[in-house]
Amino acid sequence: MTQRSTDIKLRNITIHMSLMQISRQPGFFPRTVYAPHVSQRSSDDEDHGGRSPPLEVSDEECLRDRMPYVTPGELGNKKKIRLYQFLLDLLRNGDMKDSIWWVDRDKGTFQFSSKHKEALAHRWGIQKGNRKKMTYQKMARALRNYGKTGEVKKIKKKLTYQFSDEVLGKSHLERKSYM
């Protein structure tokens, strides 16, 4: 692999990561922008001394004006919220009472509504930034996986789970509201 093709791949990855950040803005319609391949260069292209020529971007340039400035270091420092934190915050804030509620708050036991569980799962998918629609089935799989790590365990009663004492203790410091 040549240095030029490596540079092109790295630039495409950087552009893709930037577009991922922009795509979370309302009204964004993604459009792929590729750097020209070595074989696609015409004879009248400038030689930039072994460096790749700058990309010309049209419509996407105006999107930068709508996006708040983010330094490259900040992109890596954003910690994604975990599902159990999201659910605990919803329960504590009283959001989505028709979808999730406390069965026994002191024990950390909660239950999903059989009628509105999909709406809550969809909201979790949006919070995560998923492209595909989140379903309750997928979300419940993640909750079952928490059973292996001990943060949340499934209770025998239908659609009922329980937070660990550790989660209940430390999460009072991390309260947030969503949407």
Contact map, one row per residue, 1 for C-alpha under 8 A:
11101100000000000000000000000000000000000000000000000000000000000000000000000000000000000000000000000000000000000000000000000000000000000000000000000000000000000000000000000000000
11111100000000000000000000000000000000000000000000000000000000000000000000000000000000000000000000000000000000000000000000000000000000000000000000000000000000000000000000000000000
11111110000000000000000000000000000000000000000000000000000000000000000000000000000000000000000000000000000000000000000000000000000000000000000000000000000000000000000000000000000
01111111000000000000000000000000000001000000000001110000000000000000000000000000000000000000000000000000000000000000000000000000000000000000000000000000000000000000000000000000000
11111111100000000000000000000000000011000000000000000000000000000000000000000000000000000000000000000000000000000000000000000000000000000000000000000000000000000000000000000000000
11111111110000000000000000000000000000000000000000000000000000000000000000000000000000000000000000000000000000000000000000000000000000000000000000000000000000000000000000000000000
00111111111000000000000000000000000000000000000000010000000000000000000000000000000000000000000000000000000000000000000000000000000000000000000000000000000000000000000000000000000
00011111111100000000000000000000001010000000000000010000000000000000000000000000000000000000000000000000000000000000000000000000000000000000000000000000000000000000000000000000000
00001111111110000000000000000000000000000000000000000000000000000000000000000000000000000000000000000000000000000000000000000000000000000000000000000000000000000000000000000000000
00000111111111000000000000000000000000000000000000000000000000000000000000000000000000000000000000000000000000000000000000000000000000000000000000000000000000000000000000000000000
00000011111111100000000000000000001000000000000000000000000000000000000000000000000000000000000000000000000000000000000000000000000000000000000000000000000000000000000000000000000
00000001111111110000000000000000111000000000000000000000000000000000000000000000000000000000000000000000000000000000000000000000000000000000000000000000000000000000000000000000000
00000000111111111000000000000000000000000000000000000000000000000000000000000000000000000000000000000000000000000000000000000000000000000000000000000000000000000000000000000000000
00000000011111111100000000000000000000000000000000000000000000000000000000000000000000000000000000000000000000000000000000000000000000000000000000000000000000000000000000000000000
00000000001111111110000000000000100000000000000000000000000000000000000000000000000000000000000000000000000000000000000000000000000000000000000000000000000000000000000000000000000
00000000000111111111000000000000000000000000000000000000000000000000000000000000000000000000000000000000000000000000000000000000000000000000000000000000000000000000000000000000000
00000000000011111111100000000000000000000000000000000000000000000000000000000000000000000000000000000000000000000000000000000000000000000000000000000000000000000000000000000000000
00000000000001111111110000000000000000000000000000000000000000000000000000000000000000000000000000000000000000000000000000000000000000000000000000000000000000000000000000000000000
00000000000000111111111000000100000000000000000000000000000000000000000000000000000000000000000000000000000000000000000000000000000000000000000000000000000000000000000000000000000
00000000000000011111111100000000000000000000000000000000000000000000000000000000000000000000000000000000000000000000000000000000000000000000000000000000000000000000000000000000000
00000000000000001111111110000000000000000000000000000000000000000000000000000000000000000000000000000000000000000000000000000000000000000000000000000000000000000000000000000000000
00000000000000000111111110010000000000000000000000000000000000110010000000000000000000000000000000000000000000000000000000000000000000000000000000000000000000000000000000000000000
00000000000000000011111111011100000000000000000000000000000000000000000000000000000000000000000000000000000000000000000000000000000000000000000000000000000000000000000000000000000
00000000000000000001111111010000000000000000000000000000000000000000000000000000000000000000000000000000000000000000000000000000100000000000000000000000000000000000000000000000000
00000000000000000000111111110000000000000000000000000000000000000010000000000000000000000000000000000000000000000000000000000000000000000000000000000000000000000000000000000000000
00000000000000000000001111110000000000000000000000000000000000000000000000000000000000000000000000000000000000000000000000000000000000000000000000000000000000000000000000000000000
00000000000000000000000011111000000000000000000000000000000000000000000000000000000000000000000000000000000000000000000000000000000000000000000000000000000000000000000000000000000
00000000000000000000011111111100000000000000000000000000000000000000000000000000000000000000000000000000000000000000000000000000000000000000000000000000000000000000000000000000000
00000000000000000000001000111110000000000000000000000000000000000000000000000000000000000000000000000000000000000000000000000000000000000000000000000000000000000000000000000000000
00000000000000000010001000011111000000000000000000000000000000000000000000000000000000000000000000000000000000000000000000000000000000000000000000000000000000000000000000000000000
00000000000000000000000000001111100000000000000000000000000000000000000000000000000000000000000000000000000000000000000000000000000000000000000000000000000000000000000000000000000
00000000000000000000000000000111110000000000000000000000000000000000000000000000000000000000000000000000000000000000000000000000000000000000000000000000000000000000000000000000000
00000000000100100000000000000011111000000000000000000000100000000000000000000000000000000000000000000000000000000000000000000000000000000000000000000000000000000000000000000000000
00000000000100000000000000000001111100000000000000000000000000000000000000000000000000000000000000000000000000000000000000000000000000000000000000000000000000000000000000000000000
00000001001100000000000000000000111110000000000000000010000000000000000000000000000000000000000000000000000000000000000000000000000000000000000000000000000000000000000000000000000
00000000000000000000000000000000011111011000000000000000000000000000000000000000000000000000000000000000000000000000000000000000000000000000000000000000000000000000000000000000000
00001001000000000000000000000000001111111000000000000000000000000000000000000000000000000000000000000000000000000000000000000000000000000000000000000000000000000000000000000000000
00011000000000000000000000000000000111111000000000000000000000000000000000000000000000000000000000000000000000000000000000000000000000000000000000000000000000000000000000000000000
00000000000000000000000000000000000011111000000000000000000000000000000000000000000000000000000000000000000000000000000000000000000000000000000000000000000000000000000000000000000
00000000000000000000000000000000000111111100000000000000000000000000000000000000000000000000000000000000000000000000000000000000000000000000000000000000000000000000000000000000000
00000000000000000000000000000000000111111110100000000000000000000000000000000000000000000000000000000000000000000000000000000000000000000000000000000000000000000000000000000000000
00000000000000000000000000000000000000011111100000000000000000000000000000000000000000000000000000000000000000000000000000000000000000000000000000000000000000000000000000000000000
00000000000000000000000000000000000000001111100000000000000000000000000000000000000000000000000000000000000000000000000000000000000000000000000000000000000000000000000000000000000
00000000000000000000000000000000000000000111110000000000000000000000000000000000000000000000000000000000000000000000000000000000000000000000000000000000000000000000000000000000000
00000000000000000000000000000000000000001111111000000000000000000000000000000000000000000000000000000000000000000000000000000000000000000000000000000000000000000000000000000000000
00000000000000000000000000000000000000000001111100001000000000000000000000000000000000000000000000000000000000000000000000000000000000000000000000000000000000000000000000000000000
00000000000000000000000000000000000000000000111111001000000000000000000000000000000000000000000000000000000000000000000000000000000000000000000000000000000000000000000000000000000
00000000000000000000000000000000000000000000011111111000000000000000000000000000000000000000000000000000000000000000000000000000000000000000000000000000000000000000000000000000000
00000000000000000000000000000000000000000000001111100000000000000000000000000000000000000000000000000000000000000000000000000000000000000000000000000000000000000000000000000000000
00010000000000000000000000000000000000000000001111110000000000000000000000000000000000000000000000000000000000000000000000000000000000000000000000000000000000000000000000000000000
00010000000000000000000000000000000000000000000111111000000000000000000000000000000000000000000000000000000000000000000000000000000000000000000000000000000000000000000000000000000
00010011000000000000000000000000000000000000000101111100000000000000000000000000000000000000000000000000000000000000000000000000000000000000000000000000000000000000000000000000000
00000000000000000000000000000000000000000000011100111110000000000000000000000000000000000000000000000000000000000000000000000000000000000000000000000000000000000000000000000000000
00000000000000000000000000000000000000000000000000011111000000000000000000000000000000000000000000000000000000000000000000000000000000000000000000000000000000000000000000000000000
00000000000000000000000000000000001000000000000000001111100000000000000000000000000000000000000000000000000000000000000000000000000000000000000000000000000000000000000000000000000
00000000000000000000000000000000000000000000000000000111110000000000000000000000000000000000000000000000000000000000000000000000000000000000000000000000000000000000000000000000000
00000000000000000000000000000000100000000000000000000011111110000000000000000000000000000000000000000000000000000000000000000000000000000000000000000000000000000000000000000000000
00000000000000000000000000000000000000000000000000000001111111000000000000000000000000000000000000000000000000000000000000000000000000000000000000000000000000000000000000000000000
00000000000000000000000000000000000000000000000000000000111111100000000000000000000000000000000000000000000000000000000000000000000000000000000000000000000000000000000000000000000
00000000000000000000000000000000000000000000000000000000111111110000000000000000000000000000000000000000000000000000000000000000000000000000000000000000000000000000000000000000000
00000000000000000000000000000000000000000000000000000000111111111000000000000000000000000000000000000000000000000000000000000000000000000000000000000000000000000000000000000000000
00000000000000000000000000000000000000000000000000000000011111111100000000000000000000000000000000000000000000000000000000000000000000000000000000000000000000000000000000000000000
00000000000000000000010000000000000000000000000000000000001111111110000000000000000000000000000000000000000000000000000000000000000000000000000000000000000000000000000000000000000
00000000000000000000010000000000000000000000000000000000000111111111000000000000000000000000000000000000000000000000000000000000000000000000000000000000000000000000000000000000000
00000000000000000000000000000000000000000000000000000000000011111111000000000000000000000000000000000000000000000000000000000000000000000000000000000000000000000000000000000000000
00000000000000000000000000000000000000000000000000000000000001111111000000000000000000000000000000000000000000000000000000000000000000000000000000000000000000000000000000000000000
00000000000000000000010010000000000000000000000000000000000000111111100000000000000000000000000000000000000000000000000000000000000000000000000000000000000000000000000000000000000
00000000000000000000000000000000000000000000000000000000000000011111110000000000000000000000000000000000000000000000000000000000000000000000000000000000000000000000000000000000000
00000000000000000000000000000000000000000000000000000000000000000011111000000000000000000000000000000000000000000000000000000000000000000000000000000000000000000000000000000000000
00000000000000000000000000000000000000000000000000000000000000000001111101100000000000000000000000000000000000000000000000000000000000000000000000000000000000000000000000000000000
00000000000000000000000000000000000000000000000000000000000000000000111111100000000000000000000000000000000000000000000000000000000000000000000000000000000000000000000000000000000
00000000000000000000000000000000000000000000000000000000000000000000011111110000000000000000000000000000000000000000000000000000000000000000000000000000000000000000000000000000000
00000000000000000000000000000000000000000000000000000000000000000000001111111000000000000000000000000000000000000000000000000000000000000000000000000000000000000000000000000000000
00000000000000000000000000000000000000000000000000000000000000000000011111111100000000000000000000000000000000000000000000000000000000000000000000000000000000000000000000000000000
00000000000000000000000000000000000000000000000000000000000000000000011111111100000000000000000000000000000000000000000000000000000000000000000000000000000000000000000000000000000
00000000000000000000000000000000000000000000000000000000000000000000000111111100000000000000000000000000000000000000000000000000000000000000000000000000000000000000000000000000000
00000000000000000000000000000000000000000000000000000000000000000000000011111110000000000000000000000000000000000000000000000000000000000000000000000000000000000000000000000000000
00000000000000000000000000000000000000000000000000000000000000000000000001111111000000000000000000000000000000000000000000000000000000000000000000000000000000000000000000000000000
00000000000000000000000000000000000000000000000000000000000000000000000000001111100000000000000000000000000000000000000000000000000000000000000000000000000000000000000000000000000
00000000000000000000000000000000000000000000000000000000000000000000000000000111110000000000000000000000000000000000000000000001000000000000000000000000000000000000000000000000000
00000000000000000000000000000000000000000000000000000000000000000000000000000011111011000000000000000000000000000000000000000001000000000000000000000000000000000000000000000000000
00000000000000000000000000000000000000000000000000000000000000000000000000000001111111000000000000000000000000000000000000000000000000000000000000000000000000000000000000000000000
00000000000000000000000000000000000000000000000000000000000000000000000000000000111111100000000000000000000000000000000000010000000000000000011000000000000000000000000000000000000
00000000000000000000000000000000000000000000000000000000000000000000000000000000011111110000000000000000000000000000000000000000000000000000001000000011000000000010000000000000000
00000000000000000000000000000000000000000000000000000000000000000000000000000000111111111000000000000000000000000000000000000000000000000000000000000000000000000000000000100000000
00000000000000000000000000000000000000000000000000000000000000000000000000000000111111111100000000000000000000000000000000010000000000000000000000000000000000000000000000000000000
00000000000000000000000000000000000000000000000000000000000000000000000000000000001111111110000000000000000000000000000000000000000000000000000000000000000000000000000000000000000
00000000000000000000000000000000000000000000000000000000000000000000000000000000000111111111000000000000000000000000000000000000000000000000000000000000000000000000000000100000000
00000000000000000000000000000000000000000000000000000000000000000000000000000000000011111111100000000000000000000000000000000000000000000000000000000000000000000000000000000011100
00000000000000000000000000000000000000000000000000000000000000000000000000000000000001111111111100000000000000000000000000000000000000000000000000000000000000000000000000000000110
00000000000000000000000000000000000000000000000000000000000000000000000000000000000000111111111110011100000000000000000000000000000000000000000000000000000000000000000000000000000
00000000000000000000000000000000000000000000000000000000000000000000000000000000000000011111111000000000000000000000000000000000000000000000000000000000000000000000000000000000000
00000000000000000000000000000000000000000000000000000000000000000000000000000000000000001111111000000000000000000000000000000000000000000000000000000000000000000000000000000000100
00000000000000000000000000000000000000000000000000000000000000000000000000000000000000000111111110000000000000000000000000000000000000000000000000000000000000000000000000000000000
00000000000000000000000000000000000000000000000000000000000000000000000000000000000000000111111110000000000000000000000000000000000000000000000000000000000000000000000000000000000
00000000000000000000000000000000000000000000000000000000000000000000000000000000000000000110011111110000000000000000000100000000000000000000000000000000000000000000000000000000000
00000000000000000000000000000000000000000000000000000000000000000000000000000000000000000010011111111000000000000000000000000000000000000000000000000000000000000000000000000000000
00000000000000000000000000000000000000000000000000000000000000000000000000000000000000000000000111111000000000001001000000000000000000000000000000000000000000000000000000000000000
00000000000000000000000000000000000000000000000000000000000000000000000000000000000000000000000111111000000000011111101100000000000000000000000000000000000000000000000000000000000
00000000000000000000000000000000000000000000000000000000000000000000000000000000000000000010000111111100000001111000100100000000000000000000000000000000000000000000000000000000000
00000000000000000000000000000000000000000000000000000000000000000000000000000000000000000010000011111110000001110000000000000000000000000000000000000000000000000000000000000000000
00000000000000000000000000000000000000000000000000000000000000000000000000000000000000000010000000011111100111100000000000000000000000000000000000000000000000000000000000000000000
00000000000000000000000000000000000000000000000000000000000000000000000000000000000000000000000000001111100111100000000000000000000000000000000000000000000000000000000000000000000
00000000000000000000000000000000000000000000000000000000000000000000000000000000000000000000000000000111111111000000000000000000000000000000000000000000000000000000000000000000000
00000000000000000000000000000000000000000000000000000000000000000000000000000000000000000000000000000111111111000000000000000000000000000000000000000000000000000000000000000000000
00000000000000000000000000000000000000000000000000000000000000000000000000000000000000000000000000000001111110000000000000000000000000000000000000000000000000000000000000000000000
00000000000000000000000000000000000000000000000000000000000000000000000000000000000000000000000000000001111110000000000000000000000000000000000000000000000000000110100000000000000
00000000000000000000000000000000000000000000000000000000000000000000000000000000000000000000000000000111111111000000000000000000000000000000000000000000000000000111100100000000000
00000000000000000000000000000000000000000000000000000000000000000000000000000000000000000000000000000111111111100000000000000000000000000000000000000000000000011110000000000000000
00000000000000000000000000000000000000000000000000000000000000000000000000000000000000000000000000011111100111110000000000000000000000000000000000000000000000011100000000000000000
00000000000000000000000000000000000000000000000000000000000000000000000000000000000000000000000000011110000011111000000000000000000000000000000000000000000000111000000000000000000
00000000000000000000000000000000000000000000000000000000000000000000000000000000000000000000000000111000000001111101100000000000000000000000000000000000000000110000000000000000000
00000000000000000000000000000000000000000000000000000000000000000000000000000000000000000000000001110000000000111111100000000000000000000000000000000000000000100000000000000000000
00000000000000000000000000000000000000000000000000000000000000000000000000000000000000000000000000100000000000011111100000000000000000000000000000000000000000100000000000000000000
00000000000000000000000000000000000000000000000000000000000000000000000000000000000000000000000000100000000000001111110000000000000000000000000000000000000000000000000000000000000
00000000000000000000000000000000000000000000000000000000000000000000000000000000000000000000000001100000000000011111111100000000000000000000000000000000000000000000000000000000000
00000000000000000000000000000000000000000000000000000000000000000000000000000000000000000000000000110000000000011111111110000000000000010000000000000000000000000000000000000000000
00000000000000000000000000000000000000000000000000000000000000000000000000000000000000000000000000000000000000000011111111000000000000110000000000000000000000000000000000000000000
00000000000000000000000000000000000000000000000000000000000000000000000000000000000000000000000000100000000000000001111111100000000000000000000000000000000000000000000000000000000
00000000000000000000000000000000000000000000000000000000000000000000000000000000000000000000000100110000000000000001111111110000000000010000000000000000000000000000000000000000000
00000000000000000000000000000000000000000000000000000000000000000000000000000000000000000000000000000000000000000000111111111000000001110010000000000000000000000000000000000000000
00000000000000000000000000000000000000000000000000000000000000000000000000000000000000000000000000000000000000000000011111111100000011110000000000000000000000000000000000000000000
00000000000000000000000000000000000000000000000000000000000000000000000000000000000000000000000000000000000000000000001111111110000001000000000000000000000000000000000000000000000
00000000000000000000000000000000000000000000000000000000000000000000000000000000001001000000000000000000000000000000000111111111000001000000000000000000000000000000000000000000000
00000000000000000000000000000000000000000000000000000000000000000000000000000000000000000000000000000000000000000000000011111111110111000000000000000000000000000000000000000000000
00000000000000000000000000000000000000000000000000000000000000000000000000000000000000000000000000000000000000000000000001111111110001000000000000000000000000000000000000000000000
00000000000000000000000000000000000000000000000000000000000000000000000000000000000000000000000000000000000000000000000000111111110000000000000000000000000000000000000000000000010
00000000000000000000000000000000000000000000000000000000000000000000000000000001100000000000000000000000000000000000000000011111110000000000000000000000000000000000000000000000000
00000000000000000000000100000000000000000000000000000000000000000000000000000000000000000000000000000000000000000000000000001111111000000000000000000000000000000000000000000000000
00000000000000000000000000000000000000000000000000000000000000000000000000000000000000000000000000000000000000000000000000001111111111000000000000000000000000000000000000000000000
00000000000000000000000000000000000000000000000000000000000000000000000000000000000000000000000000000000000000000000000000000000111110000000000000000000000000000000000000000000000
00000000000000000000000000000000000000000000000000000000000000000000000000000000000000000000000000000000000000000000000000001000011111000000000000000000000000000000000000000000000
00000000000000000000000000000000000000000000000000000000000000000000000000000000000000000000000000000000000000000000000001001000011111100000000000000000000000000000000000000000000
00000000000000000000000000000000000000000000000000000000000000000000000000000000000000000000000000000000000000000000000011111100010111110110000000000000000000000000000000000000000
00000000000000000000000000000000000000000000000000000000000000000000000000000000000000000000000000000000000000000000010011000000000011111110000000000000000000000000000000000000000
00000000000000000000000000000000000000000000000000000000000000000000000000000000000000000000000000000000000000000000110111000000000001111111000000000000000000000000000000000000000
00000000000000000000000000000000000000000000000000000000000000000000000000000000000000000000000000000000000000000000000000000000000000111111100000000000000000000000000000000000000
00000000000000000000000000000000000000000000000000000000000000000000000000000000000000000000000000000000000000000000000000000000000001111111110000000000000000000000000000000000000
00000000000000000000000000000000000000000000000000000000000000000000000000000000000000000000000000000000000000000000000010000000000001111111111000000000000000000000000000000000000
00000000000000000000000000000000000000000000000000000000000000000000000000000000000000000000000000000000000000000000000000000000000000011111111100000000000000000000000000000000000
00000000000000000000000000000000000000000000000000000000000000000000000000000000000000000000000000000000000000000000000000000000000000001111111110000000000000000000000000000000000
00000000000000000000000000000000000000000000000000000000000000000000000000000000001000000000000000000000000000000000000000000000000000000111111111000000000000000000000000000000000
00000000000000000000000000000000000000000000000000000000000000000000000000000000001100000000000000000000000000000000000000000000000000000011111111100001110000000000000000000000000
00000000000000000000000000000000000000000000000000000000000000000000000000000000000000000000000000000000000000000000000000000000000000000001111111110001110000000000000000000000000
00000000000000000000000000000000000000000000000000000000000000000000000000000000000000000000000000000000000000000000000000000000000000000000111111111000000000000000000000000000000
00000000000000000000000000000000000000000000000000000000000000000000000000000000000000000000000000000000000000000000000000000000000000000000011111111111100000000000000000000000000
00000000000000000000000000000000000000000000000000000000000000000000000000000000000000000000000000000000000000000000000000000000000000000000001111111111110000000000000000000000000
00000000000000000000000000000000000000000000000000000000000000000000000000000000000000000000000000000000000000000000000000000000000000000000000111111100000000000000000000000000000
00000000000000000000000000000000000000000000000000000000000000000000000000000000000000000000000000000000000000000000000000000000000000000000000011111111000000000000000000000000000
00000000000000000000000000000000000000000000000000000000000000000000000000000000000000000000000000000000000000000000000000000000000000000000000001111111100000000001000000000000000
00000000000000000000000000000000000000000000000000000000000000000000000000000000000100000000000000000000000000000000000000000000000000000000000001101111100000000011011000000000000
00000000000000000000000000000000000000000000000000000000000000000000000000000000000100000000000000000000000000000000000000000000000000000000001101101111110000001111000000000000000
00000000000000000000000000000000000000000000000000000000000000000000000000000000000000000000000000000000000000000000000000000000000000000000001101100111111000001111000000000000000
00000000000000000000000000000000000000000000000000000000000000000000000000000000000000000000000000000000000000000000000000000000000000000000001100100001111100011100000000000000000
00000000000000000000000000000000000000000000000000000000000000000000000000000000000000000000000000000000000000000000000000000000000000000000000000000000111111011100000000000000000
00000000000000000000000000000000000000000000000000000000000000000000000000000000000000000000000000000000000000000000000000000000000000000000000000000000011111010000000000000000000
00000000000000000000000000000000000000000000000000000000000000000000000000000000000000000000000000000000000000000000000000000000000000000000000000000000001111110000000000000000000
00000000000000000000000000000000000000000000000000000000000000000000000000000000000000000000000000000000000000000000000000000000000000000000000000000000001111110000000000000000000
00000000000000000000000000000000000000000000000000000000000000000000000000000000000000000000000000000000000000111100000000000000000000000000000000000000000011111000000000000000000
00000000000000000000000000000000000000000000000000000000000000000000000000000000000000000000000000000000000011110000000000000000000000000000000000000000011111111100000000000000000
00000000000000000000000000000000000000000000000000000000000000000000000000000000000000000000000000000000000011100000000000000000000000000000000000000001111000111110000000000000000
00000000000000000000000000000000000000000000000000000000000000000000000000000000000000000000000000000000001111000000000000000000000000000000000000000001111000011111000000000000000
00000000000000000000000000000000000000000000000000000000000000000000000000000000000100000000000000000000001110000000000000000000000000000000000000000011100000001111101100000000000
00000000000000000000000000000000000000000000000000000000000000000000000000000000000000000000000000000000000100000000000000000000000000000000000000000111100000000111111100000000000
00000000000000000000000000000000000000000000000000000000000000000000000000000000000000000000000000000000001100000000000000000000000000000000000000000000000000000011111110000000000
00000000000000000000000000000000000000000000000000000000000000000000000000000000000000000000000000000000000000000000000000000000000000000000000000000010000000000001111111000000000
00000000000000000000000000000000000000000000000000000000000000000000000000000000000000000000000000000000000000000000000000000000000000000000000000000010000000000011111111100000000
00000000000000000000000000000000000000000000000000000000000000000000000000000000000000000000000000000000000100000000000000000000000000000000000000000000000000000011111111110000000
00000000000000000000000000000000000000000000000000000000000000000000000000000000000000000000000000000000000000000000000000000000000000000000000000000000000000000000111111110000000
00000000000000000000000000000000000000000000000000000000000000000000000000000000000000000000000000000000000000000000000000000000000000000000000000000000000000000000011111111100000
00000000000000000000000000000000000000000000000000000000000000000000000000000000000010010000000000000000000000000000000000000000000000000000000000000000000000000000001111111110000
00000000000000000000000000000000000000000000000000000000000000000000000000000000000000000000000000000000000000000000000000000000000000000000000000000000000000000000000111111110000
00000000000000000000000000000000000000000000000000000000000000000000000000000000000000000000000000000000000000000000000000000000000000000000000000000000000000000000000001111110000
00000000000000000000000000000000000000000000000000000000000000000000000000000000000000000000000000000000000000000000000000000000000000000000000000000000000000000000000001111111000
00000000000000000000000000000000000000000000000000000000000000000000000000000000000000001000000000000000000000000000000000000000000000000000000000000000000000000000000000111111100
00000000000000000000000000000000000000000000000000000000000000000000000000000000000000001000000000000000000000000000000000000000000000000000000000000000000000000000000000000111110
00000000000000000000000000000000000000000000000000000000000000000000000000000000000000001100100000000000000000000000000000000000000000000000000000000000000000000000000000000011111
00000000000000000000000000000000000000000000000000000000000000000000000000000000000000000100000000000000000000000000000000000010000000000000000000000000000000000000000000000001111
00000000000000000000000000000000000000000000000000000000000000000000000000000000000000000000000000000000000000000000000000000000000000000000000000000000000000000000000000000000111
